[in-house]
């Protein structure tokens, strides 16, 4: 009496299989995903790879006497270089051993004064 009957609607006609329309239809669904990956590559991945490459080149170019900043914020002069360890002189007669990768910046000559 208060409840009316519900009837199912007819299903829409299925698109024709194959053809160029179905190929562009599936590509059109993937296009936003592809565009998002391209944007992420140019905004995040590529600049990070460039920074890593520059940091690696800086570490390979380290030489005795360079004035450096470590990741902990210590400023000093390179006293000795090893394969993976750098001895940084932070005061007269005081040397710290840090990993080569802990050097984050090479300062211009004369910045670190003693």
N, CA, C and O atoms as CSV, one atom per row, in Angstrom:
chain,resi,resn,atom,element,x,y,z
A,1,UNK,N,N,0.804,-1.159,0.000
A,1,UNK,CA,C,0.000,0.000,0.000
A,1,UNK,C,C,0.872,1.257,0.000
A,1,UNK,O,O,0.683,2.125,-0.852
A,2,UNK,N,N,1.842,1.381,0.951
A,2,UNK,CA,C,2.728,2.540,0.986
A,2,UNK,C,C,4.020,2.323,0.208
A,2,UNK,O,O,4.730,3.280,-0.101
A,3,UNK,N,N,4.323,1.076,-0.107
A,3,UNK,CA,C,5.564,0.762,-0.810
A,3,UNK,C,C,5.243,0.511,-2.271
A,3,UNK,O,O,4.381,-0.299,-2.609
A,4,UNK,N,N,5.973,1.240,-3.148
A,4,UNK,CA,C,5.739,1.053,-4.572
A,4,UNK,C,C,6.742,0.046,-5.115
A,4,UNK,O,O,7.798,-0.162,-4.519
A,5,UNK,N,N,6.433,-0.553,-6.194
A,5,UNK,CA,C,7.301,-1.539,-6.812
A,5,UNK,C,C,8.456,-0.846,-7.531
A,5,UNK,O,O,8.274,0.212,-8.134
A,6,UNK,N,N,9.656,-1.453,-7.465
A,6,UNK,CA,C,10.832,-0.923,-8.158
A,6,UNK,C,C,11.131,-1.842,-9.330
A,6,UNK,O,O,11.168,-3.063,-9.181
A,7,UNK,N,N,11.342,-1.250,-10.488
A,7,UNK,CA,C,11.629,-2.028,-11.681
A,7,UNK,C,C,13.045,-1.722,-12.156
A,7,UNK,O,O,13.476,-0.571,-12.105
A,8,UNK,N,N,13.767,-2.732,-12.614
A,8,UNK,CA,C,15.139,-2.558,-13.111
A,8,UNK,C,C,15.106,-1.879,-14.474
A,8,UNK,O,O,14.182,-2.073,-15.264
A,9,UNK,N,N,16.142,-1.076,-14.730
A,9,UNK,CA,C,16.235,-0.427,-16.030
A,9,UNK,C,C,16.978,-1.344,-16.980
A,9,UNK,O,O,17.724,-2.227,-16.557
A,10,UNK,N,N,16.771,-1.128,-18.246
A,10,UNK,CA,C,17.450,-1.923,-19.260
A,10,UNK,C,C,18.915,-1.500,-19.312
A,10,UNK,O,O,19.223,-0.315,-19.181
A,11,UNK,N,N,19.819,-2.459,-19.502
A,11,UNK,CA,C,21.255,-2.175,-19.578
A,11,UNK,C,C,21.564,-1.443,-20.872
A,11,UNK,O,O,20.956,-1.734,-21.902
A,12,UNK,N,N,22.523,-0.473,-20.839
A,12,UNK,CA,C,22.873,0.227,-22.082
A,12,UNK,C,C,23.567,-0.727,-23.050
A,12,UNK,O,O,24.150,-1.736,-22.654
A,13,UNK,N,N,23.486,-0.382,-24.293
A,13,UNK,CA,C,24.089,-1.222,-25.318
A,13,UNK,C,C,25.612,-1.184,-25.185
A,13,UNK,O,O,26.191,-0.119,-24.975
A,14,UNK,N,N,26.252,-2.329,-25.305
A,14,UNK,CA,C,27.706,-2.418,-25.194
A,14,UNK,C,C,28.350,-1.838,-26.447
A,14,UNK,O,O,27.850,-2.047,-27.552
A,15,UNK,N,N,29.477,-1.097,-26.283
A,15,UNK,CA,C,30.140,-0.559,-27.479
A,15,UNK,C,C,30.724,-1.695,-28.315
A,15,UNK,O,O,31.011,-2.782,-27.813
A,16,UNK,N,N,30.885,-1.416,-29.566
A,16,UNK,CA,C,31.419,-2.419,-30.478
A,16,UNK,C,C,32.858,-2.739,-30.089
A,16,UNK,O,O,33.652,-1.839,-29.816
A,17,UNK,N,N,33.182,-4.020,-30.067
A,17,UNK,CA,C,34.533,-4.444,-29.688
A,17,UNK,C,C,35.500,-4.104,-30.804
A,17,UNK,O,O,35.163,-4.178,-31.986
A,18,UNK,N,N,36.734,-3.723,-30.402
A,18,UNK,CA,C,37.754,-3.401,-31.397
A,18,UNK,C,C,37.540,-2.007,-31.952
A,18,UNK,O,O,36.716,-1.246,-31.445
A,19,UNK,N,N,38.265,-1.685,-32.965
A,19,UNK,CA,C,38.131,-0.381,-33.580
A,19,UNK,C,C,38.975,0.654,-32.881
A,19,UNK,O,O,39.493,0.422,-31.788
A,20,UNK,N,N,39.107,1.779,-33.509
A,20,UNK,CA,C,39.971,2.836,-32.995
A,20,UNK,C,C,39.351,3.523,-31.779
A,20,UNK,O,O,40.081,4.042,-30.935
A,21,UNK,N,N,38.030,3.539,-31.672
A,21,UNK,CA,C,37.397,4.199,-30.538
A,21,UNK,C,C,37.741,3.506,-29.234
A,21,UNK,O,O,37.991,4.176,-28.232
A,22,UNK,N,N,37.760,2.177,-29.220
A,22,UNK,CA,C,38.053,1.468,-27.976
A,22,UNK,C,C,39.519,1.640,-27.585
A,22,UNK,O,O,39.839,1.652,-26.396
A,23,UNK,N,N,40.414,1.775,-28.563
A,23,UNK,CA,C,41.828,1.965,-28.252
A,23,UNK,C,C,42.039,3.319,-27.582
A,23,UNK,O,O,42.749,3.399,-26.579
A,24,UNK,N,N,41.441,4.381,-28.111
A,24,UNK,CA,C,41.594,5.705,-27.519
A,24,UNK,C,C,40.827,5.815,-26.215
A,24,UNK,O,O,41.197,6.615,-25.356
A,25,UNK,N,N,39.781,5.045,-26.044
A,25,UNK,CA,C,39.027,5.072,-24.793
A,25,UNK,C,C,39.872,4.571,-23.638
A,25,UNK,O,O,39.874,5.192,-22.575
A,26,UNK,N,N,40.591,3.472,-23.807
A,26,UNK,CA,C,41.440,2.954,-22.728
A,26,UNK,C,C,42.665,3.845,-22.535
A,26,UNK,O,O,43.138,3.999,-21.409
A,27,UNK,N,N,43.183,4.429,-23.605
A,27,UNK,CA,C,44.320,5.363,-23.479
A,27,UNK,C,C,43.892,6.626,-22.763
A,27,UNK,O,O,44.648,7.187,-21.970
A,28,UNK,N,N,42.680,7.071,-23.043
A,28,UNK,CA,C,42.148,8.259,-22.383
A,28,UNK,C,C,42.008,8.070,-20.882
A,28,UNK,O,O,42.141,9.031,-20.125
A,29,UNK,N,N,41.740,6.841,-20.438
A,29,UNK,CA,C,41.655,6.564,-19.012
A,29,UNK,C,C,43.032,6.555,-18.367
A,29,UNK,O,O,43.159,6.907,-17.195
A,30,UNK,N,N,44.062,6.162,-19.101
A,30,UNK,CA,C,45.416,6.111,-18.548
A,30,UNK,C,C,46.164,7.426,-18.707
A,30,UNK,O,O,47.200,7.619,-18.070
A,31,UNK,N,N,45.676,8.319,-19.524
A,31,UNK,CA,C,46.356,9.587,-19.785
A,31,UNK,C,C,46.618,10.411,-18.518
A,31,UNK,O,O,47.728,10.924,-18.379
A,32,UNK,N,N,45.679,10.568,-17.595
A,32,UNK,CA,C,45.988,11.332,-16.372
A,32,UNK,C,C,47.109,10.696,-15.551
A,32,UNK,O,O,47.931,11.408,-14.974
A,33,UNK,N,N,47.151,9.378,-15.494
A,33,UNK,CA,C,48.206,8.674,-14.753
A,33,UNK,C,C,49.567,8.915,-15.396
A,33,UNK,O,O,50.551,9.153,-14.697
A,34,UNK,N,N,49.626,8.854,-16.717
A,34,UNK,CA,C,50.876,9.097,-17.437
A,34,UNK,C,C,51.322,10.542,-17.260
A,34,UNK,O,O,52.503,10.799,-17.025
A,35,UNK,N,N,50.407,11.472,-17.367
A,35,UNK,CA,C,50.736,12.886,-17.182
A,35,UNK,C,C,51.227,13.167,-15.768
A,35,UNK,O,O,52.150,13.960,-15.580
A,36,UNK,N,N,50.618,12.524,-14.766
A,36,UNK,CA,C,51.043,12.716,-13.386
A,36,UNK,C,C,52.477,12.202,-13.194
A,36,UNK,O,O,53.270,12.847,-12.509
A,37,UNK,N,N,52.815,11.060,-13.782
A,37,UNK,CA,C,54.174,10.537,-13.666
A,37,UNK,C,C,55.176,11.467,-14.338
A,37,UNK,O,O,56.259,11.695,-13.799
A,38,UNK,N,N,54.835,12.003,-15.499
A,38,UNK,CA,C,55.736,12.926,-16.209
A,38,UNK,C,C,55.975,14.179,-15.375
A,38,UNK,O,O,57.109,14.646,-15.269
A,39,UNK,N,N,54.926,14.723,-14.788
A,39,UNK,CA,C,55.070,15.918,-13.953
A,39,UNK,C,C,55.934,15.612,-12.730
A,39,UNK,O,O,56.821,16.396,-12.395
A,40,UNK,N,N,55.691,14.492,-12.063
A,40,UNK,CA,C,56.501,14.105,-10.903
A,40,UNK,C,C,57.962,13.915,-11.281
A,40,UNK,O,O,58.853,14.255,-10.502
A,41,UNK,N,N,58.216,13.377,-12.466
A,41,UNK,CA,C,59.592,13.172,-12.900
A,41,UNK,C,C,60.317,14.511,-13.003
A,41,UNK,O,O,61.432,14.653,-12.499
A,42,UNK,N,N,59.693,15.488,-13.650
A,42,UNK,CA,C,60.359,16.773,-13.857
A,42,UNK,C,C,60.394,17.639,-12.597
A,42,UNK,O,O,61.282,18.481,-12.465
A,43,UNK,N,N,59.458,17.454,-11.677
A,43,UNK,CA,C,59.425,18.274,-10.473
A,43,UNK,C,C,60.246,17.666,-9.341
A,43,UNK,O,O,60.886,18.404,-8.592
A,44,UNK,N,N,60.246,16.336,-9.195
A,44,UNK,CA,C,60.887,15.719,-8.038
A,44,UNK,C,C,62.082,14.844,-8.384
A,44,UNK,O,O,63.154,15.023,-7.805
A,45,UNK,N,N,61.935,13.929,-9.286
A,45,UNK,CA,C,62.962,12.914,-9.522
A,45,UNK,C,C,64.182,13.509,-10.208
A,45,UNK,O,O,65.305,13.287,-9.754
A,46,UNK,N,N,63.995,14.246,-11.273
A,46,UNK,CA,C,65.121,14.798,-12.032
A,46,UNK,C,C,65.976,15.772,-11.222
A,46,UNK,O,O,67.201,15.653,-11.262
A,47,UNK,N,N,65.395,16.735,-10.484
A,47,UNK,CA,C,66.237,17.616,-9.670
A,47,UNK,C,C,66.998,16.876,-8.575
A,47,UNK,O,O,68.138,17.231,-8.273
A,48,UNK,N,N,66.383,15.844,-7.970
A,48,UNK,CA,C,67.067,15.082,-6.941
A,48,UNK,C,C,68.260,14.331,-7.525
A,48,UNK,O,O,69.319,14.280,-6.901
A,49,UNK,N,N,68.105,13.754,-8.702
A,49,UNK,CA,C,69.217,13.050,-9.350
A,49,UNK,C,C,70.335,14.034,-9.685
A,49,UNK,O,O,71.512,13.693,-9.573
A,50,UNK,N,N,69.979,15.244,-10.093
A,50,UNK,CA,C,70.981,16.267,-10.416
A,50,UNK,C,C,71.760,16.665,-9.164
A,50,UNK,O,O,72.982,16.809,-9.215
A,51,UNK,N,N,71.051,16.847,-8.023
A,51,UNK,CA,C,71.720,17.191,-6.771
A,51,UNK,C,C,72.657,16.081,-6.313
A,51,UNK,O,O,73.755,16.362,-5.832
A,52,UNK,N,N,72.241,14.828,-6.455
A,52,UNK,CA,C,73.086,13.697,-6.079
A,52,UNK,C,C,74.343,13.660,-6.934
A,52,UNK,O,O,75.433,13.393,-6.427
A,53,UNK,N,N,74.202,13.922,-8.206
A,53,UNK,CA,C,75.344,13.922,-9.116
A,53,UNK,C,C,76.322,15.036,-8.753
A,53,UNK,O,O,77.534,14.817,-8.756
A,54,UNK,N,N,75.805,16.239,-8.436
A,54,UNK,CA,C,76.666,17.354,-8.041
A,54,UNK,C,C,77.379,17.065,-6.722
A,54,UNK,O,O,78.554,17.402,-6.571
A,55,UNK,N,N,76.680,16.441,-5.757
A,55,UNK,CA,C,77.281,16.117,-4.464
A,55,UNK,C,C,78.396,15.087,-4.637
A,55,UNK,O,O,79.450,15.197,-4.011
A,56,UNK,N,N,78.166,14.101,-5.477
A,56,UNK,CA,C,79.188,13.077,-5.728
A,56,UNK,C,C,80.423,13.710,-6.366
A,56,UNK,O,O,81.549,13.376,-5.998
A,57,UNK,N,N,80.223,14.614,-7.314
A,57,UNK,CA,C,81.360,15.286,-7.961
A,57,UNK,C,C,82.119,16.145,-6.958
A,57,UNK,O,O,83.347,16.209,-7.008
A,58,UNK,N,N,81.401,16.813,-6.040
A,58,UNK,CA,C,82.056,17.622,-5.023
A,58,UNK,C,C,82.897,16.753,-4.093
A,58,UNK,O,O,84.015,17.131,-3.742
A,59,UNK,N,N,82.380,15.604,-3.692
A,59,UNK,CA,C,83.120,14.715,-2.803
A,59,UNK,C,C,84.362,14.146,-3.483
A,59,UNK,O,O,85.396,13.972,-2.838
A,60,UNK,N,N,84.270,13.860,-4.760
A,60,UNK,CA,C,85.434,13.341,-5.487
A,60,UNK,C,C,86.492,14.411,-5.679
A,60,UNK,O,O,87.672,14.090,-5.822
A,61,UNK,N,N,86.094,15.677,-5.685
A,61,UNK,CA,C,87.039,16.769,-5.906
A,61,UNK,C,C,87.641,17.304,-4.602
A,61,UNK,O,O,88.437,18.241,-4.633
A,62,UNK,N,N,87.268,16.717,-3.453
A,62,UNK,CA,C,87.833,17.176,-2.180
A,62,UNK,C,C,89.354,17.049,-2.192
A,62,UNK,O,O,89.905,16.078,-2.710
A,63,UNK,N,N,90.017,18.038,-1.615
A,63,UNK,CA,C,91.475,18.021,-1.536
A,63,UNK,C,C,91.900,18.508,-0.156
A,63,UNK,O,O,91.132,19.159,0.551
A,64,UNK,N,N,93.120,18.187,0.209
A,64,UNK,CA,C,93.667,18.630,1.488
A,64,UNK,C,C,93.716,20.154,1.496
A,64,UNK,O,O,94.148,20.777,0.526
A,65,UNK,N,N,93.265,20.750,2.608
A,65,UNK,CA,C,93.255,22.202,2.719
A,65,UNK,C,C,91.917,22.836,2.376
A,65,UNK,O,O,91.721,24.024,2.633
A,66,UNK,N,N,90.994,22.079,1.803
A,66,UNK,CA,C,89.664,22.623,1.510
A,66,UNK,C,C,88.926,22.919,2.810
A,66,UNK,O,O,89.043,22.174,3.784
A,67,UNK,N,N,88.178,23.991,2.818
A,67,UNK,CA,C,87.362,24.353,3.977
A,67,UNK,C,C,85.959,23.828,3.720
A,67,UNK,O,O,85.340,24.133,2.701
A,68,UNK,N,N,85.459,23.015,4.686
A,68,UNK,CA,C,84.213,22.287,4.458
A,68,UNK,C,C,83.243,22.474,5.617
A,68,UNK,O,O,83.626,22.876,6.716
A,69,UNK,N,N,81.971,22.168,5.341
A,69,UNK,CA,C,80.923,22.110,6.351
A,69,UNK,C,C,80.404,20.681,6.352
A,69,UNK,O,O,80.118,20.126,5.291
A,70,UNK,N,N,80.278,20.072,7.546
A,70,UNK,CA,C,79.755,18.711,7.642
A,70,UNK,C,C,78.246,18.752,7.843
A,70,UNK,O,O,77.668,19.814,8.074
A,71,UNK,N,N,77.621,17.593,7.752
A,71,UNK,CA,C,76.170,17.528,7.933
A,71,UNK,C,C,75.763,17.889,9.358
A,71,UNK,O,O,74.615,18.270,9.591
A,72,UNK,N,N,76.684,17.775,10.315
A,72,UNK,CA,C,76.397,18.169,11.691
A,72,UNK,C,C,76.596,19.646,11.945
A,72,UNK,O,O,76.323,20.115,13.050
A,73,UNK,N,N,77.062,20.398,10.958
A,73,UNK,CA,C,77.244,21.830,11.094
A,73,UNK,C,C,78.651,22.237,11.485
A,73,UNK,O,O,78.917,23.424,11.674
A,74,UNK,N,N,79.556,21.279,11.611
A,74,UNK,CA,C,80.943,21.592,11.970
A,74,UNK,C,C,81.653,22.188,10.755
A,74,UNK,O,O,81.507,21.704,9.633
A,75,UNK,N,N,82.420,23.243,11.000
A,75,UNK,CA,C,83.198,23.883,9.947
A,75,UNK,C,C,84.662,23.623,10.238
A,75,UNK,O,O,85.113,23.794,11.371
A,76,UNK,N,N,85.404,23.213,9.229
A,76,UNK,CA,C,86.821,22.948,9.433
A,76,UNK,C,C,87.565,22.844,8.121
A,76,UNK,O,O,87.014,23.067,7.042
A,77,UNK,N,N,88.824,22.500,8.246
A,77,UNK,CA,C,89.703,22.374,7.086
A,77,UNK,C,C,90.094,20.910,6.936
A,77,UNK,O,O,90.398,20.249,7.929
A,78,UNK,N,N,90.090,20.399,5.724
A,78,UNK,CA,C,90.443,19.006,5.470
A,78,UNK,C,C,91.929,18.824,5.746
A,78,UNK,O,O,92.769,19.507,5.160
A,79,UNK,N,N,92.249,17.881,6.660
A,79,UNK,CA,C,93.643,17.618,7.019
A,79,UNK,C,C,94.161,16.381,6.293
A,79,UNK,O,O,95.278,16.378,5.776
A,80,UNK,N,N,93.346,15.335,6.259
A,80,UNK,CA,C,93.728,14.088,5.584
A,80,UNK,C,C,92.506,13.547,4.865
A,80,UNK,O,O,91.370,13.758,5.288
A,81,UNK,N,N,92.760,12.852,3.777
A,81,UNK,CA,C,91.679,12.226,3.010
A,81,UNK,C,C,91.907,10.732,2.941
A,81,UNK,O,O,93.010,10.275,2.639
A,82,UNK,N,N,90.867,9.976,3.220
A,82,UNK,CA,C,90.898,8.538,3.038
A,82,UNK,C,C,89.866,8.152,1.993
A,82,UNK,O,O,89.223,9.010,1.388
A,83,UNK,N,N,89.717,6.856,1.791
A,83,UNK,CA,C,88.739,6.366,0.816
A,83,UNK,C,C,87.316,6.737,1.241
A,83,UNK,O,O,86.522,7.224,0.436
A,84,UNK,N,N,87.005,6.498,2.528
A,84,UNK,CA,C,85.660,6.796,3.022
A,84,UNK,C,C,85.667,7.763,4.202
A,84,UNK,O,O,84.611,8.259,4.594
A,85,UNK,N,N,86.844,8.040,4.779
A,85,UNK,CA,C,86.961,8.900,5.957
A,85,UNK,C,C,87.732,10.165,5.607
A,85,UNK,O,O,88.719,10.122,4.873
A,86,UNK,N,N,87.268,11.295,6.144
A,86,UNK,CA,C,87.943,12.577,5.972
A,86,UNK,C,C,88.300,13.090,7.362
A,86,UNK,O,O,87.449,13.092,8.251
A,87,UNK,N,N,89.522,13.518,7.563
A,87,UNK,CA,C,89.948,14.124,8.824
A,87,UNK,C,C,89.785,15.632,8.665
A,87,UNK,O,O,90.429,16.253,7.818
A,88,UNK,N,N,88.917,16.211,9.491
A,88,UNK,CA,C,88.630,17.638,9.422
A,88,UNK,C,C,89.224,18.299,10.663
A,88,UNK,O,O,88.905,17.923,11.791
A,89,UNK,N,N,90.086,19.283,10.445
A,89,UNK,CA,C,90.691,20.013,11.551
A,89,UNK,C,C,89.769,21.176,11.901
A,89,UNK,O,O,89.562,22.086,11.099
A,90,UNK,N,N,89.215,21.129,13.125
A,90,UNK,CA,C,88.261,22.156,13.549
A,90,UNK,C,C,88.921,23.200,14.440
A,90,UNK,O,O,88.365,24.283,14.621
A,91,UNK,N,N,90.080,22.907,14.998
A,91,UNK,CA,C,90.858,23.844,15.810
A,91,UNK,C,C,92.307,23.378,15.727
A,91,UNK,O,O,92.584,22.292,15.217
A,92,UNK,N,N,93.225,24.188,16.221
A,92,UNK,CA,C,94.632,23.795,16.190
A,92,UNK,C,C,94.831,22.500,16.972
A,92,UNK,O,O,94.588,22.443,18.177
A,93,UNK,N,N,95.277,21.464,16.267
A,93,UNK,CA,C,95.544,20.180,16.899
A,93,UNK,C,C,94.320,19.327,17.163
A,93,UNK,O,O,94.453,18.251,17.746
A,94,UNK,N,N,93.136,19.759,16.762
A,94,UNK,CA,C,91.905,18.988,16.978
A,94,UNK,C,C,91.367,18.543,15.629
A,94,UNK,O,O,90.943,19.361,14.812
A,95,UNK,N,N,91.391,17.224,15.405
A,95,UNK,CA,C,90.880,16.666,14.147
A,95,UNK,C,C,89.698,15.762,14.431
A,95,UNK,O,O,89.717,14.976,15.378
A,96,UNK,N,N,88.681,15.873,13.614
A,96,UNK,CA,C,87.525,14.992,13.684
A,96,UNK,C,C,87.536,14.080,12.471
A,96,UNK,O,O,87.845,14.506,11.359
A,97,UNK,N,N,87.198,12.825,12.700
A,97,UNK,CA,C,87.050,11.900,11.582
A,97,UNK,C,C,85.577,11.840,11.217
A,97,UNK,O,O,84.736,11.509,12.052
A,98,UNK,N,N,85.274,12.155,9.991
A,98,UNK,CA,C,83.893,12.077,9.511
A,98,UNK,C,C,83.865,11.270,8.219
A,98,UNK,O,O,84.859,11.180,7.499
A,99,UNK,N,N,82.727,10.701,7.951
A,99,UNK,CA,C,82.576,10.001,6.676
A,99,UNK,C,C,82.601,11.025,5.561
A,99,UNK,O,O,82.159,12.162,5.726
A,100,UNK,N,N,83.121,10.606,4.434
A,100,UNK,CA,C,83.220,11.511,3.289
A,100,UNK,C,C,81.836,12.017,2.881
A,100,UNK,O,O,81.695,13.172,2.480
A,101,UNK,N,N,80.827,11.171,2.978
A,101,UNK,CA,C,79.475,11.577,2.585
A,101,UNK,C,C,78.874,12.599,3.547
A,101,UNK,O,O,77.864,13.221,3.217
A,102,UNK,N,N,79.474,12.794,4.746
A,102,UNK,CA,C,78.967,13.775,5.711
A,102,UNK,C,C,79.365,15.196,5.340
A,102,UNK,O,O,78.846,16.144,5.928
A,103,UNK,N,N,80.262,15.371,4.393
A,103,UNK,CA,C,80.637,16.708,3.930
A,103,UNK,C,C,79.533,17.191,2.996
A,103,UNK,O,O,79.254,16.567,1.972
A,104,UNK,N,N,78.905,18.314,3.362
A,104,UNK,CA,C,77.773,18.799,2.573
A,104,UNK,C,C,78.119,20.008,1.716
A,104,UNK,O,O,77.407,20.314,0.759
A,105,UNK,N,N,79.223,20.710,2.057
A,105,UNK,CA,C,79.541,21.919,1.302
A,105,UNK,C,C,81.028,22.211,1.408
A,105,UNK,O,O,81.639,22.032,2.461
A,106,UNK,N,N,81.595,22.661,0.305
A,106,UNK,CA,C,82.973,23.158,0.303
A,106,UNK,C,C,82.875,24.680,0.278
A,106,UNK,O,O,82.266,25.266,-0.616
A,107,UNK,N,N,83.491,25.305,1.283
A,107,UNK,CA,C,83.434,26.764,1.394
A,107,UNK,C,C,84.493,27.416,0.523
A,107,UNK,O,O,85.505,26.789,0.211
A,108,UNK,N,N,84.279,28.656,0.128
A,108,UNK,CA,C,85.322,29.375,-0.608
A,108,UNK,C,C,86.567,29.557,0.274
A,108,UNK,O,O,86.463,29.658,1.496
A,109,UNK,N,N,87.725,29.596,-0.354
A,109,UNK,CA,C,88.984,29.742,0.394
A,109,UNK,C,C,88.949,31.012,1.222
A,109,UNK,O,O,88.496,32.055,0.749
A,110,UNK,N,N,89.435,30.928,2.478
A,110,UNK,CA,C,89.497,32.081,3.351
A,110,UNK,C,C,88.254,32.304,4.169
A,110,UNK,O,O,88.213,33.237,4.971
A,111,UNK,N,N,87.234,31.483,3.998
A,111,UNK,CA,C,85.998,31.639,4.781
A,111,UNK,C,C,86.226,31.224,6.224
A,111,UNK,O,O,85.789,31.906,7.150
A,112,UNK,N,N,86.906,30.113,6.409
A,112,UNK,CA,C,87.166,29.581,7.739
A,112,UNK,C,C,88.485,30.134,8.223
A,112,UNK,O,O,89.539,29.696,7.762
A,113,UNK,N,N,88.459,31.073,9.129
A,113,UNK,CA,C,89.684,31.705,9.591
A,113,UNK,C,C,90.155,31.143,10.900
A,113,UNK,O,O,89.352,30.814,11.773
A,114,UNK,N,N,91.476,31.032,11.042
A,114,UNK,CA,C,92.062,30.581,12.301
A,114,UNK,C,C,92.961,31.649,12.822
A,114,UNK,O,O,93.567,31.485,13.881
